[in-house]
Amino acid sequence: MRAHAGDVEVTRNSCAALRYLARAADNRAPLVRDSAHAALMESMRAHAGDVVVAQHTCSTLWNLALAADNRVPLVVAGAHTAAMAALRTHAGDVEVARAACGALRNLAHEDDNRVPLVRASAHTAVMAATRTHASDVAVALAACGALRNLAAAADNRVPLFRDGAHTAAMAAARTHAGDVEVVRLACGAVWNLAAAADNRVPLVREGAHTAVMAAARDHAGDVEVARLVCGALWNLAAAADNRVPLVRDRAHVVVMAAARVHAADVEVARAACGVLLSLSLEADCHGTLTRDGARELLALASGLHPGDGTVQDACRRVVL
């Protein structure tokens, strides 16, 4: 690659060889230790307009970033900026979009990378890819996974909301409503974003609660979706100004349904009871909550999870 840096065919074949080597888990750390990623990125810069080089390079970075020990060194070396450059230069190529978003998602698994990635605008790059390739489920999976991971860092949540990460996640969940993994990742992104107090009222104003509620109805039998939806609604219900709108839009009915279907799951029970407790703090919600069976649901959860302090505390503190 170095000896024939100007020859695009040599570069394509060399990048392809490294791509295939990086598929083996045991090769990933040695490849980064020996600076294969640096050689790849040099080649992609030298042949920035070649889509095949971009495809191979982004796919290799995606695989290399599957190894946890590689993630920080890759970001230090600028792998994220290389992936973002490929997304910009080859915006219309779906294979580049899949691989580059996959690389950014894997890099964002590492706690120490999340703030630097948002500072570098990795989130806007994956959001642009979801708009360009809205119908592609692999792009949606990678992008929503990246947004969920990035939103796990508290310092990222307000900037991510400001830049529209929630709208990208919600759009992906609507477009790929039948794909449970996309739905899980999108709901996870909303849950993380709603952990920031400043985001909660705007999220409800923009319909994030209705998006996750639709996911819960579409995938009623999936316990992971139930946990994520109830967790997101629990965060949203922590804002006093959201409580009447949430009850008006039947959020309590959704969490109660999830808690009945997944009655044995303590995580669902905790979140559902937490939602009902928060909603019950608003006197204007009492009549609707009572009429729709909140007392009965709380009694069910309390009886099924007698040893769980969170469930018992919520059931004890709800006043209807």
C-alpha positions, 0 to 999 in steps of 0.5 A: 500500500505504501510502496504503490500509494498512488495506484488505486487498484493496489489500494483497493486490493490491499484494503480488501485484504485488511477488511477480510483479516479484520473479520477474525476476532483474534486479528483485530487487536494485532491489526491496530497494534501494527497500525493497519488502521493508519494505513487504511486511513492514509489510503482513503485520503489519497483516494478520497473519491474512490467508493470501493476504497471507502467501502473497504476502509469503513468496513475494516474500521467497523470490524476493528472497532468490535474489539473493546481495546481498540476503540479508544486508540481508533478515536485517538487516531481519527477513525471517526473522522475518516468514517464521517469523511466517507459518509460525506464524500459518498453520501449516496452509497448505501454500503459506505453508509452501513459500514461507516455508521456501524464503525461509529456505533461500535466506537460509541460503545466506549464511554470515553469516546462518547463526548469526543464523538459528539464534539466531532459531530458524529451524530449529525453524520449518522443522522444524515445517513438515515435521511439519505437511506431512510428505507435501508434497515441496516443503516437504521440499525447502525445509526440508531445504535450509534445515537443510543450509545452517544446518548448514554453520556449525560453531557451529550443528551442536550446537544443531541436533542438540540441537533434532532437525534430524537427525530432521527430515532423516531423516524427510523422507528416509524419507517422500520416499525416491523423490525424489533431491533431498530425499535429497541435501539430507537426507544433506547435512544429516546430513553437516554435522551429523556434522562436529561431534565431539560429534554423532557418537556420538549420531547413530549411536545415533539411527540417522542412519547407517542412514538415509543407508545406505538412501539410498545403496541407494535411489539407488545410481546417483546420484553426488551421493548416493554422495558425501554418504553416504560423506562422512557415514559418514566423519565418523561413523567418526571417533568410535572408539565408532562403529566397531564399530556401523558395521561391525555395521550394514554401513556398510563394505559400503555405502561399498564398493558406492558406490565400485565403482559410482562407481569413477571419481569421486575424491570417492567414492573419498576418502570410501570409503577414509577410512571404511575407514581409520577403521574399520580403527583398531578391531581388532575390525573387522578380520575383518569388513572383510577378509572383506567385501573391504576389501583388494580395494576399496582396491586398486581405488581406489588403482589408479584414482586414483594421483595423489590423495594422500588415496586413496593415504594411506588405502590405505597406512595401512589395516591389516587 
